[in-house]
């Protein structure tokens, strides 16, 4: 498989691994509504934010949608002064920015998850090769074409650009399948019931087929006595015996007078209750740029975000790629469209936005959504409000420059960090604080830190002794294990006894992986 090379590639490949883990600090006054819905808005550089979130959400996200800077050579401002995005990056710089972020985003995806990336012609081809390397070429699904403009630009120097791409990759294409799109009223209107069949509306289908088979070439007598045969060089789609079965089951239609060429009745109740998505999405179905700007203007008319996406576009993505209750992630949240649509569609979400418009744009919009605003897709999905979100900013690094644990880190955050670095799976916070972190593949993990036992003395705190070991085993409910990994400041238990108990002791902070 071809590998994309660019100036700075070698350094970019190290960035994700070398990015430090940081604390997430909640800003309660910027959150809103029900704080128990797990929805999050994180303000900060998305590379740092993704690394901070990874211990908690690795392998849990069903759908990632991102709308990164397009590298068009323009600096996006709304008032000529306020910089929203610097979109004037050289190809190499743009690729160096995207590579570590895509690498981290892959770790968030469930095995049956997918990532959808909005791009234009400027970097689409380069990003395709980059994503082939990161996600695997075999996991490329398609390039969706979104008609973003409804009228030509008459001042275009070359051709009037009226589309963007949405590049789609599955985490594992062998098991990922998109959902069907809901059937439209127009599609259902093609089904009628002229003979009052109790099975409901149906549509007549051609009974003949091009592929010729001798046993499917036979005459049929209509109810009026007329004899009909298949069209020249064709045959019937079923054998004579099967045709007679269908006729007895009232699945053959000869027209209102009984004299027509036979057709097979295809009932609405038998067809799949949805339609397969095409790869070209016209603005009449999913909206266009001006729709998106009108939606954003409702929440911040003085500073309209430069490149929002319409809610109907994101709705289409989430219909195909997720189900109610699934977790959705957008690490280039922008004006908050993905989070707003996810909330209205009953999905959980994590949104990351680095600029101040995380506060000026995303928060007001999501507050309005919680209060039941009726813009965008609200009426179509019967959105009545509810739910909520929590707001976070990035805090200090988990480890300081000397590699020591940040003294401000909580037991829960350090537990999540250790669990993820040991198991590469997200940490499920227990209902009751416990020294026992959990068990994976019959290996148990425990942590003595920060007064977990409410006593920092050697006999009752952060040091492994016979007494603290008894507490750990009690917290484990004495479950059997192949190995027990215990983190603590030091151990007072002899190595032969640890070996006999299949215990591996790791010292904090030295044995905790900083990255």
C-alpha positions in Angstrom: 0.0 0.0 0.0 1.4 3.5 -0.9 2.5 5.5 2.1 2.1 9.3 2.0 5.3 11.2 2.8 5.7 14.9 3.6 8.0 17.3 5.3 7.7 16.7 9.1 6.1 13.2 8.8 8.6 11.5 11.1 7.9 14.1 13.8 4.2 13.9 13.3 4.2 10.1 13.8 5.5 10.7 17.4 3.1 13.4 18.4 0.2 11.3 19.5 2.4 9.1 21.7 4.3 12.0 23.1 1.3 14.2 23.9 0.9 14.2 27.7 -2.2 13.1 29.5 -4.0 16.1 31.1 -6.6 16.5 33.7 -10.2 17.5 32.8 -11.5 20.2 35.0 -15.3 20.8 35.1 -16.6 24.4 34.9 -20.0 23.9 36.5 -21.4 27.4 35.7 -21.0 26.7 31.9 -22.9 23.3 32.0 -26.6 23.2 31.8 -29.6 21.0 32.4 -29.4 17.4 33.6 -25.7 16.8 34.4 -26.2 13.0 34.6 -26.7 12.6 30.8 -22.9 12.1 30.2 -22.9 14.8 27.4 -19.6 16.8 27.4 -18.2 19.9 25.9 -14.5 20.3 26.3 -12.7 23.5 25.6 -9.1 23.2 24.6 -6.7 21.9 21.9 -8.3 18.8 20.5 -5.1 16.8 20.6 -4.7 17.4 24.3 -8.4 16.9 24.9 -8.5 13.6 23.0 -5.5 12.3 25.0 -7.2 13.3 28.2 -10.4 11.6 27.3 -8.8 8.4 26.0 -8.6 6.5 29.3 -12.3 7.0 29.8 -13.7 6.5 26.3 -11.3 4.3 24.3 -13.3 1.8 22.2 -16.7 3.3 23.2 -17.6 5.7 20.4 -20.0 4.5 17.7 -19.7 7.5 15.4 -17.1 10.2 14.9 -17.9 13.2 12.7 -15.2 15.9 12.2 -15.2 19.0 10.1 -11.5 20.0 10.3 -10.1 23.2 8.6 -10.1 22.7 4.9 -6.7 24.5 4.2 -8.3 26.7 1.6 -5.8 29.6 2.0 -8.3 31.8 3.7 -8.4 33.0 7.3 -11.8 32.6 8.6 -13.1 35.7 10.4 -16.6 36.9 10.9 -15.9 40.6 11.7 -12.5 41.1 10.1 -10.8 40.9 13.5 -11.8 37.8 15.4 -9.9 34.8 14.2 -11.9 31.6 14.3 -9.6 29.2 12.4 -6.3 29.8 10.6 -7.1 27.9 7.4 -3.9 28.9 5.7 -1.8 25.9 6.3 0.7 24.4 3.9 0.0 20.8 2.9 2.8 19.4 5.1 1.6 21.4 8.1 -2.0 20.4 7.5 -1.0 16.7 7.3 1.2 17.0 10.4 -1.8 18.5 12.2 -4.2 15.8 11.1 -2.1 12.7 11.5 -1.8 12.5 15.3 -5.5 13.5 15.7 -6.7 10.8 13.4 -4.4 8.3 15.1 -6.0 9.1 18.5 -9.5 9.2 17.1 -9.2 5.6 15.8 -8.6 4.5 19.4 -12.0 5.9 20.4 -14.0 3.8 17.9 -16.0 0.7 18.8 -15.3 -2.3 16.6 -18.6 -1.5 14.9 -18.0 2.2 14.7 -17.2 4.6 11.9 -15.6 8.0 11.2 -17.0 10.6 8.9 -14.6 13.4 7.7 -15.8 16.6 5.9 -13.3 17.9 3.4 -13.1 19.7 0.1 -10.9 19.1 -3.0 -7.9 20.9 -1.4 -6.9 18.1 0.9 -9.3 15.2 0.2 -6.9 13.2 -1.9 -4.1 13.6 0.6 -6.3 12.8 3.5 -7.6 9.6 1.7 -4.0 8.2 1.5 -3.3 9.2 5.1 -6.5 7.5 6.4 -5.8 4.4 4.3 -2.6 4.1 6.4 -4.2 4.8 9.8 -7.6 3.1 9.4 -6.6 0.5 6.8 -7.5 0.8 3.1 -9.7 -2.2 3.5 -11.9 -0.2 5.9 -12.6 2.6 3.5 -16.4 2.8 2.9 -17.0 5.6 0.4 -16.8 9.3 -0.4 -20.1 11.0 0.0 -20.7 14.0 -2.2 -22.7 16.8 -0.4 -24.2 19.5 -2.6 -23.4 22.5 -0.4 -24.6 25.3 -2.7 -27.9 25.6 -4.5 -26.8 28.2 -7.1 -23.7 28.7 -9.3 -21.1 31.3 -8.4 -21.0 33.4 -11.6 -17.7 35.0 -10.6 -15.9 31.6 -10.4 -12.6 31.8 -12.2 -12.8 28.1 -13.3 -15.7 25.9 -12.4 -18.3 26.8 -9.7 -17.5 24.6 -6.8 -20.8 23.4 -5.3 -19.9 20.2 -3.4 -17.9 19.0 -0.4 -16.8 15.4 0.4 -17.6 13.4 3.5 -15.0 10.6 3.7 -16.2 7.5 5.5 -14.1 4.8 7.2 -15.2 1.9 9.4 -13.2 0.7 12.3 -13.8 -2.8 10.9 -15.6 -2.9 7.6 -16.3 -6.6 7.8 -18.7 -6.1 10.7 -19.8 -2.4 10.2 -23.1 -1.8 8.4 -24.9 1.5 7.9 -28.5 1.9 9.1 -31.2 2.4 6.5 -32.7 5.8 5.8 -36.3 6.2 6.9 -38.8 5.6 4.1 -40.2 8.8 2.8 -43.9 9.5 2.2 -43.1 9.7 -1.5 -41.7 6.2 -1.5 -44.6 4.8 0.4 -47.1 6.5 -1.9 -46.0 4.2 -4.7 -47.8 1.4 -2.9 -51.6 1.1 -3.4 -54.2 -1.5 -2.6 -56.7 -1.6 -5.6 -58.0 -5.1 -4.8 -58.4 -4.4 -1.0 -55.8 -7.1 -0.1 -55.9 -7.6 3.7 -52.1 -7.6 3.7 -52.1 -3.9 2.9 -50.6 -1.7 0.1 -48.6 -3.3 -2.6 -46.8 -2.4 -5.9 -46.8 -4.4 -9.1 -43.5 -5.8 -10.2 -42.3 -7.2 -13.5 -42.7 -11.0 -13.6 -40.2 -11.4 -16.5 -36.4 -11.4 -16.4 -33.6 -11.2 -19.0 -31.7 -14.2 -17.9 -33.3 -17.1 -19.8 -34.2 -20.4 -18.2 -36.1 -23.0 -20.1 -38.3 -24.2 -17.2 -39.4 -20.5 -16.7 -40.7 -20.2 -20.2 -44.3 -21.2 -20.3 -47.7 -19.8 -21.2 -50.0 -18.2 -18.7 -53.7 -17.9 -19.0 -55.3 -14.7 -17.6 -58.7 -14.7 -15.8 -60.3 -13.5 -19.0 -58.9 -16.5 -20.9 -56.1 -14.7 -22.8 -52.9 -16.6 -23.2 -49.7 -14.6 -22.6 -46.1 -15.6 -22.9 -42.8 -13.9 -21.7 -41.5 -11.1 -24.0 -39.1 -12.2 -26.7 -35.7 -13.4 -25.4 -37.0 -13.3 -21.8 -38.6 -15.7 -19.4 -40.7 -15.6 -16.3 -38.9 -14.9 -13.0 -40.4 -18.1 -11.4 -41.1 -21.6 -12.5 -44.6 -22.8 -13.4 -45.0 -24.5 -10.0 -43.9 -21.4 -8.1 -46.2 -19.2 -10.2 -49.2 -21.4 -9.3 -48.3 -21.1 -5.6 -48.1 -17.3 -5.9 -51.4 -17.2 -7.7 -53.2 -19.3 -5.1 -51.7 -16.9 -2.5 -53.2 -13.9 -4.4 -49.8 -12.5 -5.2 -50.3 -12.2 -8.9 -52.0 -9.2 -10.4 -53.7 -9.3 -13.9 -54.9 -5.7 -13.8 -58.3 -4.3 -12.8 -60.1 -6.2 -15.7 -58.1 -9.4 -15.3 -56.7 -9.2 -18.8 -53.3 -7.7 -18.3 -49.9 -9.4 -18.5 -49.3 -10.8 -15.0 -47.3 -8.9 -12.4 -46.1 -9.9 -9.0 -47.5 -8.1 -6.0 -44.7 -6.7 -3.7 -46.2 -5.7 -0.4 -45.1 -2.7 1.5 -45.0 -4.8 4.6 -42.5 -7.2 3.0 -40.0 -4.6 1.8 -37.2 -3.4 4.2 -38.5 -0.5 6.3 -36.0 1.9 5.0 -33.8 2.7 2.0 -30.1 2.3 1.3 -28.3 5.7 1.2 -26.8 6.9 -2.0 -23.4 8.5 -2.0 -24.7 11.8 -3.5 -26.6 13.9 -1.1 -28.5 16.9 -2.7 -29.2 20.0 -0.7 -32.9 19.4 -1.0 -32.4 16.4 1.3 -29.7 17.5 3.7 -29.6 21.3 3.5 -26.9 23.7 2.2 -24.5 26.3 3.5 -27.1 29.1 3.8 -29.4 26.9 5.9 -26.5 26.2 8.3 -25.7 29.9 8.7 -29.3 30.7 9.4 -29.4 28.0 12.1 -26.2 29.4 13.8 -27.4 33.0 13.5 -30.3 32.1 15.9 -27.9 31.7 18.7 -25.2 34.3 17.9 -26.3 36.8 15.3 -23.3 39.1 15.9 -20.6 36.5 15.2 -21.9 33.9 12.8 -19.5 31.0 12.5 -17.9 30.9 9.1 -18.3 27.3 8.0 -21.2 25.6 9.9 -22.9 22.5 8.6 -26.7 22.2 8.4 -28.4 20.1 11.0 -30.0 18.0 8.4 -26.6 17.0 7.1 -25.4 15.8 10.5 -28.8 14.1 11.1 -28.2 12.0 7.9 -24.7 11.0 9.2 -26.1 10.0 12.6 -29.0 8.1 11.2 -26.7 6.0 9.1 -23.9 5.6 11.7 -25.5 5.4 15.1 -28.6 4.5 17.2 -30.3 6.1 20.1 -28.1 5.9 23.2 -24.8 5.6 21.2 -21.9 7.8 21.9 -21.0 10.4 19.2 -17.7 12.4 19.1 -16.8 15.6 17.3 -13.3 16.9 18.0 -13.8 20.0 15.7 -17.1 21.0 17.2 -17.2 24.5 15.7 -20.6 26.1 16.3 -21.9 23.0 18.1 -24.0 21.5 15.3 -23.0 17.8 15.9 -23.8 18.1 19.7 -27.1 19.8 19.0 -28.2 17.2 16.5 -27.0 14.3 18.7 -29.0 15.7 21.7 -32.2 16.0 19.6 -31.7 12.5 18.2 -31.2 10.8 21.6 -27.5 10.2 21.2 -24.8 10.9 23.9 -22.0 13.2 22.7 -18.6 14.5 23.4 -17.7 17.8 21.6 -14.2 19.4 21.6 -13.6 23.0 20.6 -10.4 24.9 21.1 -11.5 28.5 20.7 -13.5 30.9 22.8 -16.5 30.1 20.7 -16.8 26.9 22.8 -18.3 29.4 25.2 -19.7 32.0 22.9 -21.3 29.7 20.3 -21.6 26.1 21.6 -22.9 26.8 25.1 -25.7 29.2 24.1 -26.8 26.8 21.3 -26.8 23.7 23.5 -28.6 25.6 26.3 -31.3 26.5 23.8 -31.5 22.9 22.6 -32.0 21.7 26.2 -34.8 24.3 26.5 -36.5 22.9 23.4 -35.6 25.3 20.6 -37.5 24.5 17.4 -34.9 25.3 14.7 -33.0 22.9 12.5 -34.4 19.3 12.7 -36.4 19.9 15.9 -39.9 19.7 14.3 -39.0 16.7 12.1 -37.8 14.7 15.2 -40.4 16.1 17.5 -37.8 17.6 19.8 -39.4 19.0 23.0 -36.2 19.7 25.0 -34.6 18.0 27.9 -31.3 16.5 28.9 -28.2 18.6 29.5 -24.4 18.7 29.3 -21.3 19.3 31.4 -18.5 21.7 30.4 -14.8 21.0 30.9 -11.5 22.7 30.3 -8.1 21.2 30.1 -6.1 21.3 33.4 -2.6 20.4 34.3 -0.7 17.4 33.0 -1.0 14.1 34.9 2.7 14.1 35.3 5.1 17.0 35.9 8.3 17.7 34.0 10.2 15.4 36.5 7.8 12.5 35.8 6.1 12.7 39.2 2.3 12.4 39.6 0.6 15.8 39.7 -0.4 16.3 43.3 -3.7 17.7 42.2 -4.8 14.5 40.5 -7.7 12.6 42.1 -7.8 9.0 42.9 -10.5 8.4 40.2 -8.4 10.1 37.5 -5.3 8.3 38.3 -7.3 5.0 38.5 -8.6 5.7 35.0 -5.1 6.5 33.7 -3.6 3.3 35.2 -6.4 1.1 34.0 -6.2 2.4 30.4 -2.4 2.1 30.2 -2.5 -1.4 31.6 -5.5 -2.8 29.7 -6.0 -0.4 26.7 -9.7 -0.3 27.6 -11.8 2.5 29.2 -12.2 2.6 33.0 -15.7 2.1 34.4 -15.8 4.1 37.6 -17.2 2.0 40.4 -20.3 3.2 42.4 -18.2 3.1 45.6 -14.6 4.2 45.8 -12.4 1.1 46.1 -8.8 0.1 46.0 -9.8 -2.6 43.4 -9.9 -1.1 39.9 -11.2 -4.1 38.1 -10.2 -7.3 36.4 -9.4 -8.1 32.7 -8.4 -11.4 31.3 -8.2 -12.7 34.8 -5.6 -10.1 35.8 -6.7 -7.9 38.7 -5.6 -4.3 39.3 -5.5 -2.3 42.5 -4.3 1.2 43.5 -3.1 2.6 46.9 -3.0 6.3 46.5 -4.1 9.7 48.0 -5.5 8.3 51.2 -7.9 5.8 49.5 -8.0 4.0 52.9 -8.5 7.4 54.6 -5.2 7.0 56.4 -1.8 7.9 54.9 0.3 6.1 57.5 2.3 3.1 56.4 -0.1 0.7 58.1 -3.2 2.1 56.6 -2.5 4.1 53.5 -0.5 4.1 50.3 2.0 1.4 51.2 1.4 -2.3 50.5 1.4 -4.2 53.8 -0.4 -7.3 55.1 -3.1 -5.0 56.4 -3.6 -3.1 53.1 -3.4 -6.3 51.1 -6.3 -7.7 53.2 -8.3 -4.5 52.3 -7.6 -5.0 48.6 -8.6 -8.7 48.7 -11.8 -7.7 50.6 -12.6 -5.0 48.0 -12.1 -7.7 45.4 -14.6 -9.9 47.3 -11.7 -12.5 47.2 -12.3 -13.3 43.6 -9.8 -15.7 42.1 -7.1 -14.3 39.8 -4.2 -15.3 37.7 -2.2 -12.2 38.7 -2.8 -9.2 40.9 -1.1 -6.0 39.9 -0.9 -3.5 42.8 0.3 0.1 42.5 1.5 1.9 45.6 4.3 4.1 47.1 6.2 1.1 48.4 5.8 -2.5 49.5 6.5 -4.0 52.9 5.7 -7.5 51.8 8.6 -9.8 50.9 9.3 -10.8 47.3 8.8 -14.5 47.9 5.4 -13.9 49.4 4.4 -11.6 46.6 5.5 -14.3 44.1 3.6 -17.0 46.0 0.4 -14.9 45.9 1.0 -14.1 42.2 1.2 -10.4 43.0 3.2 -7.9 40.9 3.9 -4.7 42.8 4.4 -1.5 40.8 5.7 1.7 42.5 4.1 5.1 42.0 5.1 7.3 40.3 8.0 5.4 38.7 6.1 2.5 37.2 3.2 4.5 35.9 3.5 5.2 32.3 3.5 8.9 31.6 2.6 8.5 28.0 
